[in-house]
Amino acid sequence: MNIDTVLFDLDGTLINTNELIIESFLHTLNYYYPGKYQREDILPFIGPPLIDTFQRINPEKAEEMVRRYREFNHAQHDLLVKEYDHVHETVRALKEKELKLGIVTTKIRDTVMMGLKLTEMDSFFDAIITLDDVQHAKPHPEPVLSALKLLGSEPSNALMVGDNLHDIEAGKNAGTLTAGVAWSIKGREYIESLKPDFVLDKMSDLLNIVME
């Protein structure tokens, strides 16, 4: 392998937004459907773009639901977002080794930058592809290919890292190697079922992979 580029999903991969996402969904859904949704019902909603999820629930009010979700999400962001162990130092080490680093996410840019600034990782990435930048979200290959184009990288020399089906499939569809993170809220067994090329028990495992 000759990996010179690493692309990351953001939520659930680089930063722990699980509690923020769950609370934002519960806040929104309980407004429209009081008592209908519990924490365990939220897990399938984690990953896809918000508008896709809310359109499946209520097509007529989907955009209104997205606005309510984001209003709560942004207000509670800094209180509920946490750092994962080993992430900051690993990403910094990859940057120091002069690997090309990017983010590929289904979030909008404003929210992405909130998370990166909060965790002091906003200076590490030379390409950030958000929902605002593409016509097709993950698992379509467009976001991954867009990041690679910005970085001047080839899929065969790139690794896509994520915690969800959309991340692993996007990497496969774009022709990159893939790595799933075992700290996914959906569990290691779920990540292994997606058959990524690698499973990371901690983010620092990446250092061994890119140095092979």
N, C-alpha and C positions, 0 to 999 in steps of 0.2 A: 504493500500500500504506500501511496505517496499523498497523504492528506495535507493540503495546504490551506484548507478553508473549513471552518466550522460554523454552521448555522444553528441557531437556537430558537425554539419556541420560548415564549416568555412565561405566561401563567402556568404554575405547576411544574415548571422546569427550572427557570432561573430564580423566580421569586415565588414565595408561598402566598398566593392570593386565594387559596381554597375557601377560607372562612369569609373573606370579603365577597366572593362570588356567591357562595351559598346564602349569605345574609341578604345580598342584593336581589337574588331571585325570590327568596321568601318574602322580602319586603314588597316586591312588585306583585307576585302572584297572590299573596294574601289580601292585597288591596282589591283585586278583581274577583278572587275566588276564596273567600275567607275559610280557613280551616281545611282546604282541600289538599294542600301540598305540605309534605313533611321533608325533613332534611334528606332522607334517603331517596326521595323522588327527584332531587336536584341533580344527582350524579350524571344521568344521561344528557343533561343540558350543558355540561362542561365540555368545551371544545369547539362546537360549531359557532358561527357568527350569531350574535343575539337576535338579529332580525329573522334568521331562519327558524330559530327555536320558537320565538313568539308568534310567527306566522302559522306555525303548526298548531299552536294553542288557540289563537284567536286572530285570524287574518285581518279582521276589520279594525282591531285595536293594536296591532303589532307595533306600529311606529310610536304610538303613545306609550306602550309598555316599555319600549326601548328607552324612551326619554325618562320615564320614571325610574327605571333601573339605573341609568347612568347618573342621574341626579343624586340618588342615594349612594351609589358606588363611589363617586368622586368625593362626596362629603365624608365618607367613612374610610377612604383609602389609606391615609397615613396611620390611622389607628389600627387597622386590621391586617395590613400587609406585613409579612415577616420575611426575613432572609433564611434561605436554606444553608445548612452547614457546608463549608468547603466551596461554595459557588464563587464568591468574590475573588478569593485568592487563586482559584483555578483559572477563571477567565483572565485575570491579570497576568498569570503565568503564560497563558496561551498568547496573549497580546505581546508580552515581552519576547516570546519565541518567534515573533513576527508572522504568526498565522493570521490569515484574513478572517475576520469575525463578522457575523451578521445576525440579525433577528428577523424571524418570519412569524408573524402573529395574526390572529383574527381580530385583534383589538384595534380601536381607532388610535391615531397617533398621539393625541393629547393624553390619553390614559397610559399609553406605553411610556411616554416620557416622564409621567408622574412616578411610575414604578422604578424606572432607571435612575432618576435623580434621587429618589428616596434611599435607594440602596447604593448610591454612588458608583453606578456602573455606566453612566451615560457617556463616558469618554472612551469606552472600550470598542465600540462597534462602528464600522465604516459603512455598513448598509443596514437600514431598518425598513423592512417592508411591512406595512400595516394594511388593515382593511381599506383604508383610504386610497391605497396605491394600486389596487388591482381590480379587475372586473370579476375574477373568479377566486374565491377563497380556497384555502386548503380543504380537502385533499387534492384539488386541482394543482398541477405542477407550476402554474403561473407565478405564484408568490416566491417559490424556491428559485425558479429560473430567473426571475427579476432580480433577486438578491445576488445570484451568481454573476449576472451580467454587470451589475454595479461594481462588484468586486473584481471583475476580470478573471473569473474562475471557471473551471470546467466541472461538470457534474461528477466525472470519474475521480476527481481529486477532492471532493467535498463530502462532508458528513453532516446530516441533519439530525439534531437532537431534540427529543420531545417526550411528552408524557401521555400522549393520546393517539387514537387511531388516525386522526386528521394529520398529525405531524409525520408519523411513520409512512403513511400512504403517500403523502405529498412528496417526501423524499424519494420513495421508490418510483413514483410516477415521473419524477424529474431525472432519475438516473443516478442519484447520490447513494452513498452508504447511509445507513440509519442507525441511531442509537436510542433506545428507550430508557427512561429513568425509573428505577425501582421504587422511588419515593412518590410515584404517581398516586393520587388519591384513590384511584381505582385498583391499586395493588400490583404487586410484581407479577402475579399469575396472569393478570390482564395484559400487562406489557409484553410478557413472553409470548402470549397467544398471537400477538401481532407480527411475530417473527422478524424483529429488527436484526441487523447484523451484530449488534452489541447490546448488552444490558448493563447499565451503570448502577452500581450499588451506592456510589457516592460520586460527586462531580469530578473529583480528582482522578478517578479512573480514566478520564479522558486523556490525561497526560501520557499514560502508558500506551494508549491506542495511537495517538498521533506521532509518538516517537518510534513506533515499530518500523 
